[in-house]
């Protein structure tokens, strides 16, 4: 009977998954690029905030890098799950997929608000309706939105961390890839978001380098006779 190597090269699902691994570095690179700059704090610099969120760059970044990027990332996460199942890591890979996809999806709630509500808030402020704009902003950035995004970020970090552990244990990819993926996810979703925002792009770029190494090398299946 042929071994895992033949199965990995002949199975059409695994072939497609191998190609789809390229979605991961694209997604992570977009995460890094989209967080190179951060909006001014609306609690202390609302005028600067309003001007920042009404730029074309702000809108396009959230539509393409954040929202479309999240979809690209989900495709890549499913592909990585599929590959990891060949290394008998189904429970860990399943946990990683569920947590990462749920987290990735919940976080897009903030991206949607940024893309479609914030420019309207900024325009309202800049046309002289300052009190109305500030009140609208407070309504949008509610406890419910922050709770949704907070749960999403935690799930994102857990899922990406579990994927990193799975990559490391599988032996299918370069040794540093799993460690870089896990650390990058933590830097982006937790440390960068909550404490030091300049670490968000660092986390995104670290995930991009780690997943690019995985996509370039491809899963290294070993031959097993049976």
Protein Blocks (a to p, Z undefined) as FASTA:
>chain_A
ZZfklmmmmmmklmmmmmmmmmmmmmmmmmmmmmmpccddfklmmmlmmmmmmpfklmmm
mmmmmmmmmmmmmmmmmmmmmmmmmnopmmmmmmmmmmmmmmmmmmmmmmmmmmmmmmmm
mmmmmnopamlmmmmmmmmmgfklmmmmmmmmmmmmmmmmmmmmmmmmnopacfklmmmm
mmmmmmmmmmmmmmmmmlmmmmmmmmmmmmmmmmmnopadddddZZ
